[in-house]
């Protein structure tokens, strides 16, 4: 049995079986063959029995990012759903709801200088133990625009040439939060911290549940490859960033009020499109603790 020890706590157990599942408690409608599925037949505001939870966990492992519609969750219910998967992660920089440090504020409107997640990235990959996954609940949507793109890093890894896989095998990369977070939230009244996380992670990461390899570098946080000259590092990373952003690895989610996206941060990157200014897009994100990538 695969267990997410340190990546989902003792409450989350999921026996991974690559065979096609039979879902009895939920419906699962895949968006693309590579990534994404919309889940139906479940109210996340209500307590989830173990059988329903197990099916959601299976769909999550199988489709990498799962979506739920018409989920009018309270902050407490949002946090409770996240905690079913394990202890919650505290963001090192972003603003949160007063008194609820695990509930990150996601908001962009006419007064915003930026929007969350505008470039391709993996959430807080600069942490020594980056988050396992993120659960985003959007309550307010613009009339048009504001979609989020998600990309499978399994598919990106598998599409690399065998020579490139051999080159990358065993390489590690620096993920640095300093250039990303320093001053980013000053306009929201969030003071900078003395320092931000910086970590070194394998370029090819093995998923702890499925055992599949994923490409684990991203344009947001990854600054260089270790053990190679700086110019070679820059060239290889530029190639990998362009490669992993191929639309063939992606799905696209169009938000409606009270929609939820839950993505596996260990094998997914995402990009939120800020094409809706000056309209409002707002909600909250709950993030689940992860463990050190291997």
N, C-alpha and C positions, 0 to 999 in steps of 0.2 A: 504494500500500500504506500502510495506517495502521500506525505504529510507536509504541510506548509509550516514546519517548525521555524519560528522566527520570521515567517512571512505571512502568517495568518493566525498564529497562536494555536493553542490546543483545541479550540472549538471547530476548526475547519479541517475536515478530512475529505479527501476526494480520491477514489480509486479510478485511475485513468485507464480507459479502455478505448483504443482507437477505432473499434468497430462502431458502426452506425447505431446510435441510441434509439430507444423508444421512449418518447416523452408522454406521460400520462397526466401530469399536473399542469403543464404549461404548453403553449404553442411556440414554435421556433421557426421564424421565417428568414432564411439567410438573405443578406443583401448582395453579396458576391461570393464566388467560390473561395476566394482567398481570405476574406475577413468580413465580420459584421453579421449580426442577426437581430431581428426585432422579436422581442419576447411578449407574448400575450397570455391572458388567462390568469393573471396574478395581480393582487393588490398589495404593494409593498408597504402600505400603511398598516396592514393587518399582520398579526403574528404569523410567521412562516413555519409550517410543520417541517419535520426533517426531510420527508420525501420531496416536498416542493423545493426546499433549499438545495437538496442534492441535485435536482434537475437543473436549477439555475446555475449551480457551480459547474456542472458538466457543460452546459451551453457556453458559459464563460471561458472554460478551458479550450473548448472546441472552436469557438468563433472569435475569440480574442477581444472583441468589444461587443457588448450587448446593449440593446436599447429598449426602453419601456415608455409607453405613452400613458397619458391621463393618470399621473401619479401625484396626487395632491398631498405630498408629505409635509408634515411639520418638521422643524429642525430636529426635534427629539427623535422622530421616526427615521429621518435621514441618518442620523448618527447611529441609531440602533441597527439599521440595515448594514451599515459599514462594519459595525462591531461583530456582526455574525461571521465576518471573514477574518477578524483578528483585531489586535490593538491598533489604534489610529495614530497616524503620523501628524506631526506638527510642522507646518511649512516654515522654513527658516527666514522668510522675509515678508510674505504677503499679509494683508489685513485680514482679520477674522471678526466674527460676530462677538460683541461684548459679552464676556463671561463664558464663551464657548470657543476656546482656542483651536479645537479640532474642526471648526466649521469655517472654511475659507470663503471670503466674499468674492464673487465674480460679478463684475459690473462694468459696463461701458455705456456712455451716453454723450450728449453734445458737449459736455464740459471735460471729457476725458482726453488725456494726452496720449494714451495708448490703450490697447485692449489686451486681456490675458491671452497668451498662447498664439500670438500672430505668426510665429515662425515654427517650422518643424522642430519637434523636441520630444524627449522623454522626460516626464515630470521629475524634477529634482535629482537628475542622474549624478549631480555633484555630491550627493550624500554618500557616505561610506556604505550605507545600506539603503539604497533608493527604494521608494515606495513600491509595494506590490501592485497596487491598482488605485484608480481614482473613480469616484462616483459623483458625477455632475448633475445637479437638478436645476434646470432652467425654468423659472416661473414667468419671466417677462421676455417676450420676443419682439423683434422689429417686424414691421409688416412684410418686408422682403429681406433676404440676405441673412447673414449670421450663421451659415452652415459650418460644420466642423468636418474636416477630412481626417481619416484614420488610415494608417499604413501598416501592413504586416511585415515585421522584421524577420519572420520565418521565410516569407516569400522572397524578401530582399536577399537574405543569406543564401537560399537555395538557388537563386538566379545568378550568383557569382560564378565565374569560371573556376574550374578545379585548381588552376594555378594561383588565382587570387585567394581562394580558401586556404591553400597551403601556406601562402605568404602571411596571411592574417592569423593563422592558428598559433596561439601562444603569445601574440602581441597584446600589449596593454596600452590604454590611452588615458590621458588626463581629462577629467571633467571638472570644470572650475565654475563655482557660483559667483565669484567676485565680480566679473564684468557683467553678469546678467542682473544681479540684484542691487548692486551699489547705486543708490539714488533713484531706483526705479519707482518706489512708492512714496517718494517725498511729497508729492502733490496731494496725497491722501492722508498726510499727517503721520506717516509711519517713519520713525527715526531709523537711520542705518545702524547696524550692529558693528562692533569692532572688526569682525571678520565673518566670512561666509564659507560654507563647506567647499572642500576640494578633495577629490578622491581619484584613485586609479582603478580602472576596471578592465576586464578582458574585452577585446574587440568582438569576439564571437562568444556569446553567452549561452549556457545550457539552461533551459527552462527546468525548474525543479519539479514540476508536475508532469509535463509531457515528455521531457527528455530531448526535445527538439532544440536545434541550434538557432539562435537569432543574432542578427547583426546589432551590435550595441554601441554605436557612436551616433551622435546627433549634432546638428548644426547649432543648436542652442547652447550646449554646455561643453562639447568636446573640443579641446584646444590643440592637442598634439598627440602623436603616437610616441611611445617610449622606445628607446633603443635603436632609433634610425635617425639620420640627419634631418635637420629642420626642414630643408627644402623638399626632401622625399616625403616627410610626414605631411606637409601642406598639400602636396600633389595627390597623395593617396587619399587623404581625407576629403579633398575636393571631389575626387572621383566617387568616393563612397556616398557623400552627401547627395550628389546628383543621381546616383544609382538608386538609393533607397527612396527617393521622392518620385519614382516612376508611377504614373497613374495606374498601371496594371496591378500594383500591390495594394490599391486603396479602395476604400468605400467612402461614401459621403452621406452625412446625416443632416436632414433638414429639421430644425427644431420647431416644435409647437409648444405653447405654454404647458407646463407641468410634464415635460419630457425628461427622461433620465438617460444618460450614457454612462456605462460602466466599462472601463477599458483596463486591459492587462498591461501594466507599465513595463513589464519585463520583456515583452515581445511586440509592443505597439508604439508607434509614434503618432502624434496628432498635430494638427494645425487649425486654429480657429480663424475664420475669415472675418476681418473687420471691414465689411463692405456695406454697412448699414448706417453709418454716421449721417445725420445726428440723432438717430433713434436709439432707444434704450434696449439693452439686452442684459439681463440680470438673473442671478441665482446664487446657489451655494455649492461648494465642493467638499466632499469628505474623502480623505485619502488614507489608505491602509498601509501600515508599516510593512517593510520588506526586509530582506536579508542581503548579505554581501554576495554580489554576483560571482558565479564560477563558470 
